[in-house]
Amino acid sequence: MEKYSQFRDRATGIAPFLPVSTPLSAVSTLTHGLIFVFRLPVFLVYALSYFVLFHYLPLPVVARKIALWGMMAIPGIWWVDLQLDGVKRGTLSEQPRERFPHPGSVIAANFTSPIDAVYVAAIFDPVFTVSYPGTRKVQRVGLLGAVMMALGAVQTAPPPNAKLVDIKDLLEEHPDRVIAVFPECGTTNGKAILPFSLALAQCPPDVHMFPVSIRYTPSDVTTPVPGQWLKFLWNLLSRPTTCIRVRIAEGQMNTASRTTNGATATNGATATNGGGDRKQRKATDADVSSDEQRVLDRIGEALARLSRVKRVGLTMKDKEAFVAALNGKKT
């Protein structure tokens, strides 16, 4: 993979888009193959039953959460550890409501695998969103959409048919739910944190934004390359267990909420009389103020620290070029 060295971050030397593999001996390959053959039909039937039927039944949220834990139990996914940053083990139940993601708050999670969405749904039952580079808005999706996004095509801009909304609108529409955001706009192999979209800059100043780090052991269940479903299922289903470690930082506030003449400026544009110039608002949608950048940097640094990785400057355009080069070498 050194031939893809141009897709390493220049400052750190980290390559966040290279797939992770675990070498196996001949005996281990045979054993893993037997486990895979046994689990695959069970897992596929269970997952299809959940997403096609069970998810839409008018059942309590706790029933869906139990069903999701059952889905993760089939491939042997074990929730090894959940820890609040700066909180002693065993004192989680003693912490105030504001210390843990709660209805009316936002989760800013790293994005490495389809398991991320299933795990977050099993714990928080959030409203999932898709973030895109160059826009402050997000697209609301369901759990299946969030799962498929992990191995979907690289998106460097919103699709033409995407229905985009502001996070603050979702918070108003769903005051009893957590909003889940994957601000990196795409998946990595878990070895770095990519630059964030501007979606988090649209959070109201009184809303907690919780950086959430999700890490896996072994890490080959990460899916930095789109479309590799078979490889993902093999890595997930062929080994006895996969461990999850979760770290949640203290909630961050959007201290960069900007107002002009008592009215909040939207989409990065200054409020103007008569509703403002739409073309000007569109042109400045990707602009970010220094205060907003500090907020995004603060959340990014917290997420990198929790994940014990570094932040890099590579973006979805770099990932798109990497995928094109990778596919070009195979053809």
N, C-alpha and C positions, 0 to 999 in steps of 0.2 A: 504493500500500500504506500510505500515511499514515493511511488510515481505520482501520487496525489498530494505531494508535499505543498503544492501551491494553495491547497485548501486548508492549510494550517494557519492558525492565527499568528501573525508576525511577532507580536509582543510576547506571547506565552509559549508558542510552539504546539498548542493544543489543536487537535483535529476533531471537532465535535460531530462531524457527519460520517466518520468511518464506522462501519458496523463492527460490533464486538463479537468475537467467536471464542468458544471454549474447546481446546483440543481434547479429543477422546481417543482412547486406545481401542483396539479391535474388540476386546471383551466388553468394554464400556459401551461401544457403539451397539453391540448386540443386545445388551441389557436395556439400554435406552430405547432401542427399536421396539422391544417387546412391550415396554411401558407405554410407548407412544401408540402402538396398535391397539392396546387395551383401552386407553383413555380417549382417543380421538372420537370414536362414535358416541361415547357417553357425553363428552363435552359438547359436541356439535348438536346433539339432540336437546340437551339441556339449554344451551345458549339460544337455539332457534325457538324453543318453546317459550323461553322468557321474553325475548324481544318481539316475537310475533303475537303472543297471547297474554302471558302473565302480566307483563308490564302495563297493559291497558285495562286490566280488570279493576273495578272500583274497590280496591282493598286498602287497608291502612298502610301508611308509609313503612311501619315496622315490618310488615309482611314482605314488602319489596326488598328491604334491607336484608332480611334473613335469606331471601332467595338469591340475592347477589353474593352473600357470604357462601352459600352453597355452590354457586358457580365458581368461586375462587377456590373452594375446597377440592374440587375435582382435580385440578392440576397441582394440588399441594402447595398453594400459596399461603404462606404463614405470615401473619402480622406479628413480627417479632417485637417491635418497639415503637411506641408513640411518645414523644417527649416535647414539652413546651420549653422553648429556649429560656434558660435562666431559672427554671423551676425544678426543685428537687423531685426525684422519683418518689412516687407514692403520695404526692400531695395534689394531684391533678383535680380531684373532686373538691378540694378546698379553695380552688382559684375562683375569682369573680367571673361573671359572665363575659365581661369585656376582654378577658384574657384568652378566650377560645373562640373560634369562628361560630357566629350565632346568627339567627335570622336578622336580616338587614345589614349584614356585613359582606365583605368581598374576600374571596380566596384568590391569591396570586400564586399559582403552582408552576413548578417546572414541568416540562412536557417531554417524556421519553418513551412512552409505551401505551398501548391500548389499555393496559391494566390500570393506568392512572385514573381514567374516568370511572372505571368500575369500582375501584377502591374509594374514590372521593364520593361516589353516589352511595356506597354502602355505609359511609360514615356520616355525611352531611346532607344527603338528598338535595343537592343544589340545583339551580338553574344554570345549565352549561352554556358557554358562549365560545365563539370563534373570533380570534383577533387577527387583523390583517395589517401588514406594513403600510405606513403612509396615511392612516385614517384613525380618528379618535373613536369611531363607532365600532360596534361588535355585532355579530350575527348570533341570534339565539338558536341553539340546536338541542335535540334531545340526547339522551344517553347514548343511543346507537350512533347518532351523528358524531358525538365526541369520540367514540371508539373508532369509527371509520376514519376520522380525521387524522388519527395517529399514523396511519399508513396510506393516507390519501396523497394526491399530487401536491407538489410544492406550490404554494400560493404567494405570489409577490404583490398581489393587489386583490381587492374583493371581486368575486365573480359578478358579471353584469346583472344576474338575476337575484343577487343576495339582498335580503331585507335587513338593512342595518339600523341599529338603534343605539342610543347612548346608555351607558351603564346606569346613570342616574334615573333614566326612564324605567329600566328593569327593576331597580330598587323600589320605585314608587308603585310599580305594577305588582310586585311580589314582596311585600314587606315582611312576610312570614317565611321567606326562603333566603338561603345563602346564594350569592352569585359567584360562580366559578369562572375564573379567567386564566387562560394559558397565554401570558403576555409575550412569550418568545415567538409566537406565530407559527411554530412548527416544531417537530421533534428533533432531539439530539441523542447522542449516545450516553448522556448523563455526565460527561466529563467537563462541561463548561456551561455557563449561562449566557445566552445570546442577548443582544440589545432588545429592549422592550418596545412594543407598540405604544401608542399614545393613549390607549383606551383608559388606563388607570388614571390619567390626568383629568378624566371627566367625572371622577367620584366626588360626591359632595364633601365638604370639609368636615362633616360630623360623622362620616362613615369609616369604620375600621377596615383596613386592608391588611390581611394576614398572609405574609410569605409562607408557603408550605413546600417543604422539600420532601420528595418521595424517591427513595433509592432502593435498588434491587441487588440481591446477591443470589446467584451470579448475575452479572449485568448484561448478559447476552439476550435477555428478553427485551432490551431497548430496541427501538425501531427507527433509526435515523434515515433509512433508505425506504422510499415509498414503494408500496406494492409487494413487499416480501412477506406475504401472509403465511406461506408454507414454512419458511424459515422461522418465523415467529412461533407458529404452532408447534414446530419441532422442538425449539428451545424451551417452550413453555410446558409441553406435555410429556417430554421424554425423560425428564429428571424427576427424582422423588419429591424434591421440595424447591420452592423459590421463596426467599425471605424478603419482607418489606420492612424498611425502616423509615419512619416519618418524623420530621422535625417541624415545629410550628413556631415562628418568631412572634414577637409582640406586635400587636396591631399598629399599623402606621396610619397617620392621618394625612389628608391632602391639604397641606399648608399653602399650596400655590393657587387655591381657588381665586380667580381673578374677577373683579367687578369693575364696572365702569358706570359712573353716575347712578350707583345703587342697583344696577342690573348686571347679572352674570353674563360675561361674554362667552359665546358658544363656538365650538369648532375652531378655536384659536383666533377668532376674529373679534375686533372691538365692536361692542354694541353701538348701533347707529340709529338715527331717527328714522321712523317709518319702516323698521324691520331690517334695514341694512341692505347692502349690496350682496346678492347671493353669489355672484361670481367671485367677489372678494373673499367671502367666507369659504368657498370651495378651494380657492387658491391657497388659503392659509390653513387648510385642514391639517396639513402635516407639520406646520410650524410648531415649535415648542419654545416656551420661555425658559429663562435660566432657572426660575423658581420651580417650574414643572419638571425640568430635567433633574434638579436636585431631589425631588420627590421620587422620580423613577430610579435614580441612582441609589437612593437610600433603600428602596425595596429590592433592587437588584443585588446590592451588596449583602443585604440580610439573607437573601436566597442563596447566594454563592457561599456565604459563610456556613449556613446550615448544611449545604450539600458538600462542603469541603472541596470546592472547586473554585475556579477563577472565572471572571467575566471576560468575554472575548468580543471582538469587533465584527465578526462574521455575521452576515445577515441571510435572509431567505434568498436573495439574489445569488449569493455565494453558494448556497445549498443547491439552487436550481442549476448552476453551472457544474457543481460537483456531480449531481445525478446525471446530467447530460454526458459528462466525461466518463462516468462509470458505465453507463449504458452503451456509449460509443465504443469502449474497449471490449465489450462483450459481443458486439455484432461484427 
